Amino acid sequence: MYDFTSIIPRRNTDSVKWDVKPNELPMWVADMDFKVAPEILDAMRKKVDFGIFGYEEPHDDYFDAVASWYTKEHHATPKKDWLFLSTGVVPTISSSVRRVTNVGDNVLVQAPVYNIFYNSIVNNGRHVLSSDLVYDATTHQYHIDFDDLETKLAEPLTTMMILCNPHNPIGKVWTKDELIKINQLCIKHSVTLLSDEIHGDLVFKGTDYTPMFSLPENLIQNIIVCVSPSKTFNVTALHAATVIIPNEALRNKVNRGINTDELGEPNLLAIPGTIAAYTKAGRWVHELREQIRTNYETVTSFCESNIPDVTVVPSTATYLVWIDVSKLTSDSAQLESFIRQETGLYVSAGTVYGGNGNLFLRMNIASPTSMVADGLQRLKNGVAQFKQVK
């Protein structure tokens, strides 16, 4: 049994998440308040104790660790020659946008979606084109409008689509049939599909996610898949990711971009940390998923019983809860700011994710249950106060 209950003080540790006022409780940015698996820490200590930190590059033990993890956890085995290391998923996305598309092109996303995608597109002189996910206010579920998706993929300037699976912030796992349909449309309209699968290991109930590279061979010749231990094992500061590209020509193009952008050299802990995570910390992840599931059920039950004006969108993956606040406001940024000011609870305003995010808040629940309970009480108090001053 691993420890997912201890509250570890993180203020004054250079933490981005915990750079907050003394009375504030941060439940916003996507890192966890759980201590890293001891198996990973042991590997890092061994590396530091070695005492020589010269230039490094990954070898077969690294790529074997990644491939066997996906075999064991997701029943999908990438070929080793499809893989190469990068210093992060987001840097890879930005580099791929520069390498695969041209200035002025459209890069398609499905809003509401991880807001940093927009930065990777706009900062590189490309245009964001969204095929917004359709929200059913009765079932509180999202679905893809495939007619709209095809119309936008067919636009001559659309040259790349960025897919998020599982989808941040809504916590939805796209089915294999949906993935096939998405990429059939991409292939039909000569669009490169980049799949961000950084949350793929965090499916806490229901059907597991399908790695895009596991689709039939004819459907994986235009794909770029990005994976990383960062979210799974709470090692975002490790700056290690793996890029998986089955097609040799596309792989060479993206890999050249990674090297041109100086994103291919690991830091001193990236290789041993990743290998230890994928080969020794599987049980920690399994217990983590159970903790996330418990926290998710706690949040859902509490909101249903105590905050009837909000609704938790049903999800099966990630530790990010998407909360419908449309009964309270059409400006979730204003609500988020009010709640933080009045209660100290710091969550994310859905507006930054685009689409209908102005009607939602995103809450990170990857914390000890006692901390989640504190956050929920603050959310309840903040909503009650907000209603009084509306």
C-alpha positions in Angstrom: 0.0 0.0 0.0 1.3 3.4 -1.0 0.6 6.7 0.9 -2.1 8.8 -0.8 -3.4 10.4 2.5 -0.4 12.4 3.9 -0.5 16.1 3.2 2.9 17.2 2.2 3.6 21.0 2.6 4.6 22.4 -0.8 4.7 26.1 -0.1 8.1 27.7 -0.6 9.4 24.8 -2.7 9.4 26.6 -6.1 6.0 24.9 -6.9 4.0 26.7 -9.5 0.8 25.2 -8.1 1.5 26.2 -4.5 2.8 29.7 -5.2 -0.3 31.1 -3.5 -1.4 33.1 -0.5 -1.3 31.5 2.9 -5.1 31.1 3.1 -5.4 29.7 -0.5 -6.0 26.1 -1.6 -4.8 25.5 -5.1 -6.7 22.9 -7.1 -6.0 24.2 -10.6 -2.8 23.3 -12.6 -2.4 19.6 -13.4 0.1 18.2 -11.0 -0.6 16.0 -8.0 -0.1 16.4 -4.3 1.0 12.8 -3.9 4.6 11.9 -3.2 6.3 10.2 -6.1 6.6 6.4 -6.0 9.6 5.3 -3.9 10.8 3.1 -6.8 11.3 6.2 -8.9 13.0 8.1 -6.0 15.4 5.2 -5.5 16.4 5.3 -9.2 16.9 9.1 -9.0 19.0 8.9 -5.8 21.2 6.2 -7.4 21.8 8.4 -10.4 22.6 11.5 -8.2 24.9 9.4 -6.0 26.9 8.3 -9.1 28.1 11.9 -9.2 29.0 12.3 -12.9 26.5 14.0 -15.2 27.8 14.2 -18.7 25.8 14.2 -22.0 23.3 11.4 -22.3 21.1 9.7 -24.8 18.5 7.0 -24.4 19.2 3.4 -25.4 17.3 0.1 -25.7 16.5 -0.1 -22.0 14.6 3.2 -22.2 12.6 2.2 -25.3 12.0 -1.3 -24.0 10.6 0.2 -20.8 8.2 2.5 -22.8 7.1 -0.3 -25.2 6.5 -2.9 -22.4 4.5 -0.5 -20.3 2.1 0.0 -23.2 2.0 -3.8 -23.8 1.2 -4.5 -20.1 -1.1 -1.6 -19.4 -2.9 -1.0 -22.7 -2.4 -4.2 -24.7 -0.8 -2.2 -27.5 2.9 -2.6 -28.4 4.7 0.1 -30.4 7.7 -0.9 -32.4 10.9 0.4 -30.9 12.0 2.1 -34.1 8.8 4.2 -34.0 10.0 5.9 -30.7 12.3 8.8 -29.8 12.7 10.9 -26.8 11.7 14.5 -26.4 11.9 16.9 -23.4 8.1 17.2 -23.2 4.7 16.8 -24.9 4.0 20.5 -25.3 7.5 21.2 -26.7 6.9 18.4 -29.2 3.5 19.8 -30.2 5.0 23.2 -30.8 7.9 21.8 -32.7 5.6 19.5 -34.8 3.4 22.5 -35.7 6.5 24.3 -37.0 7.8 21.3 -38.9 4.7 19.8 -40.4 2.6 22.9 -41.1 3.2 26.2 -42.7 2.7 29.8 -41.4 -0.9 30.8 -42.0 -2.2 27.2 -42.0 -5.2 26.1 -39.8 -4.5 23.7 -37.0 -7.8 22.0 -35.8 -8.7 21.4 -32.2 -11.9 20.3 -30.4 -12.8 22.9 -27.9 -13.1 23.0 -25.0 -9.6 21.7 -24.9 -6.3 22.0 -23.1 -5.5 25.7 -23.4 -1.8 25.4 -24.2 -2.7 23.9 -27.6 -3.8 27.4 -28.5 -0.3 28.8 -27.6 1.4 26.1 -29.7 -0.6 27.1 -32.7 -0.9 30.9 -32.4 2.7 31.5 -31.2 3.9 29.8 -34.3 1.9 31.9 -36.7 -0.8 29.4 -37.4 -4.6 29.8 -37.0 -6.7 27.9 -34.5 -9.7 26.3 -36.1 -12.1 24.5 -33.7 -14.7 21.9 -34.3 -16.3 22.4 -31.0 -17.5 19.4 -29.1 -21.3 19.4 -28.7 -22.6 19.5 -25.2 -25.9 17.9 -24.2 -27.2 20.0 -21.2 -29.5 17.2 -20.2 -27.1 14.3 -20.0 -24.1 16.6 -19.4 -22.1 14.7 -22.0 -20.1 15.8 -25.0 -19.9 14.3 -28.4 -18.2 15.0 -31.8 -20.1 16.7 -34.6 -18.5 14.6 -37.4 -20.2 16.7 -40.1 -18.6 19.8 -38.7 -15.3 18.1 -38.2 -15.2 16.9 -41.8 -16.1 20.4 -43.1 -13.3 21.9 -41.2 -10.8 19.2 -42.1 -11.7 19.7 -45.7 -10.7 23.4 -45.7 -7.6 23.7 -47.9 -5.6 25.5 -45.1 -6.2 22.8 -42.5 -3.1 20.7 -42.4 -3.0 19.4 -38.8 -5.4 18.2 -36.2 -4.5 18.0 -32.5 -6.4 15.4 -30.7 -6.5 15.0 -26.9 -7.2 11.5 -25.7 -8.3 11.2 -22.9 -9.7 14.6 -23.4 -8.6 17.4 -21.1 -10.7 19.1 -19.5 -13.8 17.0 -19.9 -12.3 13.7 -18.9 -13.7 11.7 -21.8 -12.1 8.7 -23.4 -12.7 8.5 -27.1 -13.7 5.0 -28.3 -11.8 3.0 -30.8 -14.6 3.5 -33.4 -14.4 7.3 -32.8 -10.7 7.3 -33.3 -11.0 5.3 -36.5 -13.6 7.7 -37.8 -11.5 10.8 -36.9 -8.4 9.6 -38.6 -10.3 8.3 -41.7 -11.4 11.9 -42.1 -7.9 13.2 -41.5 -6.5 10.8 -44.1 -9.3 11.7 -46.6 -8.3 15.3 -46.4 -4.5 14.9 -46.1 -4.3 16.2 -42.5 -1.6 15.1 -40.1 -3.1 13.9 -36.8 -1.2 14.7 -33.6 -2.6 12.8 -30.6 -1.7 14.0 -27.1 -2.2 10.9 -24.9 -0.5 12.2 -21.8 -3.5 11.3 -19.6 -3.9 7.8 -21.1 -2.7 6.0 -18.0 -5.3 7.7 -15.8 -8.5 6.0 -16.8 -10.0 5.3 -13.4 -13.2 3.4 -14.5 -14.8 2.0 -17.6 -13.2 1.0 -20.9 -9.4 1.7 -21.2 -8.2 4.2 -23.7 -7.0 3.1 -27.1 -3.5 4.3 -28.1 -3.7 5.8 -31.6 -0.7 3.8 -32.8 -2.6 0.6 -32.1 -5.1 1.2 -35.0 -4.7 -0.8 -38.2 -1.6 0.0 -40.2 -3.3 1.9 -42.9 -4.7 4.3 -40.3 -1.4 5.2 -38.6 0.7 6.5 -41.4 -0.2 10.2 -40.7 -0.1 10.2 -36.9 2.2 11.7 -34.3 1.6 10.3 -30.8 2.9 12.0 -27.7 3.1 10.2 -24.3 4.9 10.9 -21.1 5.3 9.6 -17.5 4.7 13.2 -16.3 1.0 13.1 -15.4 0.9 9.4 -14.6 3.7 9.4 -12.1 3.6 13.0 -10.9 7.0 13.9 -12.5 6.2 16.9 -14.6 9.5 18.5 -13.7 11.3 15.5 -15.1 10.8 16.9 -18.6 10.7 13.6 -20.4 8.3 12.4 -23.1 8.3 9.8 -25.9 7.2 10.5 -29.4 5.7 7.6 -31.3 5.5 7.9 -35.2 5.0 4.7 -37.2 5.6 6.3 -40.6 9.3 6.7 -41.3 9.2 9.8 -43.5 6.9 11.6 -41.0 9.1 10.4 -38.1 12.2 11.7 -39.7 10.6 15.1 -40.4 9.4 15.5 -36.8 12.6 14.2 -35.3 14.6 16.7 -37.3 12.4 19.4 -35.9 13.0 18.1 -32.3 16.7 18.2 -32.8 16.7 21.6 -34.6 14.8 23.0 -31.6 17.2 21.4 -29.2 14.5 19.2 -27.6 16.1 15.8 -27.8 18.7 15.9 -25.0 17.5 14.5 -21.6 18.5 15.9 -18.3 20.3 13.8 -15.8 17.2 12.2 -14.3 15.0 11.8 -17.3 16.2 8.4 -18.4 16.5 6.6 -15.1 13.3 8.2 -13.8 11.3 7.1 -16.9 12.7 3.6 -16.8 12.0 3.2 -13.1 8.5 4.6 -13.6 7.5 2.3 -16.4 9.2 -0.9 -15.1 8.8 -0.7 -11.3 6.0 1.7 -10.4 3.0 0.1 -12.0 1.4 -0.9 -8.7 1.6 2.7 -7.5 -0.3 3.8 -10.6 -3.0 1.1 -10.0 -3.5 2.4 -6.5 -3.5 6.0 -7.7 -6.3 5.2 -10.1 -8.4 3.9 -7.2 -7.6 7.1 -5.2 -8.7 9.3 -8.1 -11.9 7.2 -8.5 -12.6 7.6 -4.7 -12.0 11.4 -4.9 -14.1 11.7 -8.1 -17.1 9.9 -6.4 -16.6 12.1 -3.3 -16.8 15.2 -5.5 -19.8 14.0 -7.4 -21.8 12.9 -4.3 -21.0 16.1 -2.4 -22.0 18.4 -5.3 -25.3 16.5 -5.8 -26.1 16.7 -2.1 -24.7 20.1 -1.2 -24.4 22.3 -4.3 -27.4 21.6 -6.5 -26.6 24.6 -8.7 -23.6 22.9 -10.2 -23.2 19.6 -12.0 -20.1 17.4 -12.3 -19.8 16.3 -15.9 -19.6 12.4 -16.0 -16.0 11.3 -16.8 -13.9 8.2 -16.6 -10.3 9.6 -16.9 -7.9 12.2 -15.7 -7.9 13.8 -12.2 -9.5 16.9 -13.6 -13.2 17.4 -12.8 -15.3 19.6 -15.2 -18.1 21.3 -13.4 -21.1 22.8 -15.1 -21.9 26.2 -13.4 -24.4 27.4 -16.1 -27.2 27.7 -13.6 -25.1 30.3 -11.7 -23.4 32.3 -14.5 -22.4 32.5 -18.1 -19.0 33.9 -17.0 -17.0 31.2 -15.2 -14.0 33.5 -15.0 -15.9 35.9 -12.8 -17.2 33.0 -10.6 -13.7 31.6 -10.3 -12.2 34.9 -9.3 -15.0 35.5 -6.8 -14.6 32.0 -5.2 -10.9 32.5 -4.9 -11.3 36.0 -3.4 -13.9 34.9 -0.9 -12.8 31.4 0.1 -9.2 30.9 -1.0 -10.2 28.0 -3.3 -8.2 28.3 -6.5 -9.6 26.4 -9.5 -9.4 27.0 -13.2 -12.0 29.1 -15.1 -13.3 27.1 -18.1 -13.1 30.1 -20.4 -9.4 29.5 -21.2 -10.3 26.2 -22.8 -12.5 27.7 -25.4 -15.8 26.3 -26.7 -18.5 26.5 -24.0 -15.9 26.7 -21.3 -17.4 30.0 -20.1 -20.0 27.8 -18.4 -17.6 25.6 -16.5 -14.9 25.3 -13.8 -12.1 22.8 -13.8 -11.0 21.3 -10.5 -7.9 19.2 -9.9 -8.7 16.4 -7.4 -5.3 14.6 -7.3 -4.9 15.4 -3.6 -5.4 13.6 -0.3 -9.2 13.1 0.3 -9.0 15.5 3.3 -7.7 18.2 1.0 -10.4 17.5 -1.5 -13.0 17.7 1.2 -11.6 21.1 2.2 -11.9 22.3 -1.4 -15.5 21.1 -1.7 -16.5 23.0 1.4 -14.9 26.1 0.1 -16.7 25.6 -3.2 -20.0 25.2 -1.4 -19.4 28.4 0.6 -18.2 30.3 -2.5 -21.2 29.4 -4.5 -23.6 30.3 -1.7 -21.9 33.7 -1.3 -21.9 34.3 -5.1 -25.7 33.7 -5.2 -26.3 36.2 -2.5 -24.5 39.0 -4.4 -25.8 38.2 -7.9 
